[in-house]
Amino acid sequence: MELNQQNPAPGDIQDKEYVVDRKDKIIEECEELWKQMEKCQQEIALTGGERLNPSDAQLPLLMMRLKSLTAECNQWLERTPDIIPLNAENLVALGKEELQKLDHDLEILLSTVQSKNQKLHEDLRREQGWLDEQEELVASLNEICKELKNQVIPVSEKRTLLELKTKMTKIRRHRQKLLTSLGEVLDKHFPLPEENGNKKRKRECQPNARLMTMHEILEILINSLLHSPHDPYVKINDSFWPPYIELLLRSGIALRHQDDPSQIRLEAFHQ
């Protein structure tokens, strides 16, 4: 019995070391606060004892913090740590508690990894589908090229090139005509806020951004759909006037991204 009283338990030693460490930290914080108080007092003395503004009056806050830390230090000094007997039952209970915490953390980590893997699988499946479509398109074009090579065309190559250039010129003219007509309609029926006398509303919405016209917004959406059909979404910035974006979404011309509401795309009417 005397040996047990003379040799303290390991848990008792650890608790005492924790109390000592905590005491040292609190003392260091008190010394740091005291230095800050001395610095504030010196600044007050240099300014001639002028009254500080409420925003600059840090001295009362430092005093309150010093009192709080001093009280906490006294509580730690007066506290007697609870000594847990290191028998088999307590060790088993502590081990079970630690294992339960570890199991809970691992379950959270597993769910996070599974969700990321699911998202990666979806991205991979989408990209694989787009790759298959491109491969099918390349294969069909190769077949058409082989058929054209095997066919006997009596017409000369020069005449064929002239016909193709003529058709391309007509298509370009027709396309330019359609774009011009679309631009005139959009400029007439969908003007910018300053052109309609709503300068105050524009300043309230986007004070520093240059707003784009409906024509420019549609042109950006069309180019994004044609140039990158695998990722046709466009990031909405301050240049996009919100009423125009709402009009495109409600009329079914544009669609919002499922995961990122700040991105929109043009509806693929040609598919």
C-alpha positions in Angstrom: 0.0 0.0 0.0 2.8 2.4 0.8 4.5 1.7 -2.5 1.3 2.7 -4.4 1.1 6.0 -2.5 4.8 6.8 -3.2 4.7 5.9 -6.9 2.0 8.0 -8.7 0.1 6.5 -11.5 1.1 7.4 -15.2 -2.3 9.1 -15.8 -1.8 11.3 -12.7 1.7 12.4 -14.0 0.2 13.2 -17.5 -2.6 15.3 -16.0 -0.2 17.2 -13.9 2.1 17.8 -16.9 -1.0 19.0 -18.9 -1.9 21.4 -16.0 1.7 22.8 -15.9 1.8 23.2 -19.7 -1.6 25.0 -19.6 -0.4 27.2 -16.8 2.8 28.2 -18.7 0.7 29.0 -21.8 -1.7 31.2 -19.8 1.2 33.0 -18.1 2.8 33.6 -21.5 -0.5 35.1 -22.8 -0.8 37.3 -19.7 2.7 38.6 -20.2 1.9 39.3 -23.9 -1.2 41.2 -22.8 0.7 43.1 -20.2 3.2 44.2 -22.9 0.3 45.4 -25.0 -1.2 47.3 -22.1 2.2 49.0 -21.5 2.4 49.9 -25.1 -1.1 51.4 -25.0 -0.2 53.4 -21.9 2.9 54.7 -23.6 0.9 55.8 -26.6 -1.6 57.6 -24.3 1.2 59.3 -22.5 2.8 60.5 -25.8 -0.6 61.9 -27.0 -0.8 64.0 -23.9 -3.6 62.0 -22.2 -6.1 62.7 -24.9 -9.3 60.7 -24.8 -9.3 57.8 -27.3 -12.1 57.1 -29.7 -14.4 54.1 -29.0 -12.9 52.3 -32.0 -9.4 52.8 -30.8 -10.0 52.0 -27.1 -8.4 48.6 -26.8 -7.2 49.0 -23.2 -10.5 48.0 -21.6 -10.7 44.9 -23.8 -7.2 43.9 -22.9 -8.0 44.4 -19.2 -11.0 42.2 -19.5 -9.1 39.5 -21.4 -6.3 39.6 -18.7 -8.8 39.1 -15.9 -10.4 36.2 -17.8 -7.1 34.5 -18.4 -6.1 35.1 -14.8 -9.3 33.5 -13.6 -8.8 30.6 -15.9 -5.2 30.1 -14.6 -6.5 30.1 -11.0 -9.1 27.5 -11.9 -6.5 25.2 -13.5 -4.2 25.6 -10.5 -7.0 24.8 -8.0 -8.3 21.9 -10.0 -7.5 18.4 -8.9 -7.3 16.1 -11.9 -9.4 12.9 -12.0 -7.3 9.8 -11.9 -8.6 7.0 -13.9 -7.6 3.5 -12.6 -5.6 1.7 -15.3 -7.4 -1.6 -15.0 -8.5 -3.9 -17.8 -12.1 -2.7 -17.9 -11.2 1.0 -18.2 -8.6 0.2 -20.8 -11.1 -1.8 -22.8 -13.7 1.1 -22.5 -11.2 3.7 -23.6 -10.1 1.5 -26.5 -13.7 1.0 -27.6 -14.3 4.8 -27.5 -11.2 5.5 -29.6 -12.2 2.8 -32.1 -15.7 4.2 -32.4 -14.3 7.7 -33.1 -11.9 6.2 -35.6 -14.8 4.2 -37.2 -16.9 7.4 -37.5 -14.1 9.4 -39.1 -13.4 6.6 -41.6 -17.1 6.4 -42.5 -17.2 10.1 -43.2 -14.0 9.8 -45.3 -15.4 6.8 -47.2 -18.6 8.6 -48.0 -16.6 11.6 -49.3 -14.4 9.4 -51.4 -17.4 7.5 -52.8 -19.2 10.8 -53.8 -16.0 12.0 -55.5 -15.6 8.6 -57.3 -19.2 8.8 -58.5 -18.7 12.2 -59.9 -15.6 11.1 -61.6 -17.4 8.1 -63.1 -20.1 10.4 -64.4 -17.6 12.8 -66.0 -15.8 9.8 -67.5 -19.0 8.4 -68.9 -19.9 11.8 -70.4 -16.5 12.3 -72.0 -16.5 8.7 -73.2 -19.8 9.3 -74.9 -18.5 12.4 -76.6 -15.4 10.5 -77.7 -17.5 7.7 -79.2 -19.6 10.2 -81.1 -16.4 11.8 -82.5 -15.0 8.4 -83.4 -18.3 7.5 -85.2 -18.2 10.8 -87.1 -14.6 10.2 -88.1 -15.4 6.7 -89.2 -18.4 7.8 -91.3 -16.3 10.6 -92.9 -13.6 8.0 -93.8 -16.2 5.8 -95.4 -17.5 8.7 -97.4 -13.9 9.6 -98.5 -13.3 6.0 -99.6 -16.6 5.9 -101.6 -15.7 9.2 -103.3 -12.3 7.9 -104.2 -13.7 4.8 -105.7 -16.3 6.7 -107.7 -15.4 7.7 -111.3 -16.2 11.4 -111.6 -16.1 12.6 -115.2 -16.1 16.3 -114.1 -12.8 17.9 -113.8 -11.4 18.9 -110.4 -11.2 22.5 -111.4 -14.9 22.7 -112.2 -15.7 20.9 -108.9 -13.7 23.4 -107.0 -15.4 26.3 -108.7 -18.8 24.9 -107.8 -17.8 24.4 -104.2 -16.5 27.9 -103.9 -19.7 29.3 -105.5 -21.9 27.3 -103.0 -19.7 28.4 -100.1 -20.0 32.1 -101.2 -23.8 31.8 -101.4 -23.9 30.2 -97.9 -21.7 32.9 -96.4 -23.8 35.6 -97.9 -27.0 34.0 -96.7 -25.5 33.5 -93.2 -24.4 37.2 -93.1 -27.8 38.3 -94.2 -29.5 36.2 -91.5 -27.1 37.6 -88.8 -27.7 41.1 -90.0 -31.5 40.7 -89.8 -31.2 39.1 -86.4 -29.0 41.9 -85.2 -31.5 44.5 -86.4 -34.4 42.8 -84.7 -32.5 42.4 -81.4 -31.2 46.0 -81.4 -34.8 47.2 -82.1 -36.7 45.1 -79.6 -34.0 44.5 -76.9 -32.0 47.7 -76.4 -29.6 48.3 -73.6 -30.9 50.1 -70.4 -29.3 53.5 -71.3 -31.0 53.4 -74.7 -34.4 53.1 -73.1 -34.0 55.8 -70.4 -33.2 53.3 -67.6 -29.8 54.7 -66.7 -30.7 54.7 -63.0 -31.7 51.1 -63.1 -28.4 50.2 -64.9 -26.3 51.9 -62.3 -28.1 50.1 -59.6 -27.5 46.7 -61.2 -24.0 47.0 -62.6 -22.3 50.3 -61.8 -18.9 49.7 -63.4 -19.5 47.0 -66.0 -20.2 47.6 -69.7 -23.4 45.7 -70.5 -23.6 43.5 -73.5 -26.4 43.7 -76.0 -28.7 40.7 -76.6 -27.0 40.3 -79.9 -23.6 39.9 -78.3 -24.9 37.5 -75.7 -26.5 35.2 -78.3 -23.4 35.3 -80.4 -21.3 34.2 -77.5 -23.7 31.3 -76.7 -23.8 30.2 -80.3 -20.0 30.3 -80.7 -19.6 28.3 -77.4 -22.1 25.7 -78.6 -20.4 25.3 -82.1 -16.8 25.4 -81.0 -17.0 23.3 -77.9 -20.1 21.1 -78.0 -18.8 18.9 -75.2 -18.7 21.9 -72.8 -20.9 24.7 -74.2 -21.5 26.5 -70.9 -20.6 30.2 -70.6 -19.8 31.9 -67.3 -22.1 34.8 -66.4 -20.2 38.0 -65.4 -21.2 41.6 -64.7 -21.5 42.3 -68.5 -24.6 40.1 -68.7 -27.7 42.1 -67.9 -29.9 40.0 -65.5 -33.2 40.7 -67.3 -31.8 39.4 -70.6 -30.5 36.2 -68.9 -33.9 35.7 -67.2 -35.7 36.2 -70.5 -33.5 33.6 -72.3 -34.0 31.1 -69.5 -37.8 31.5 -69.3 -38.3 31.3 -73.0 -36.3 28.0 -73.3 -33.5 29.5 -75.4 -30.9 29.0 -72.8 -30.4 26.4 -70.0 -28.7 26.9 -66.6 -26.0 24.5 -65.4 -27.3 21.9 -62.9 -24.4 22.3 -60.5 -23.3 25.9 -61.1 -26.1 28.4 -61.5 -23.7 31.1 -62.7 -23.2 29.2 -66.1 -25.6 29.0 -69.0 -25.7 27.4 -72.4 -27.7 27.6 -75.6 -30.4 25.0 -76.2 -29.2 22.6 -78.9 -32.1 23.1 -81.3 -30.1 21.6 -84.2 -29.8 18.2 -82.6 
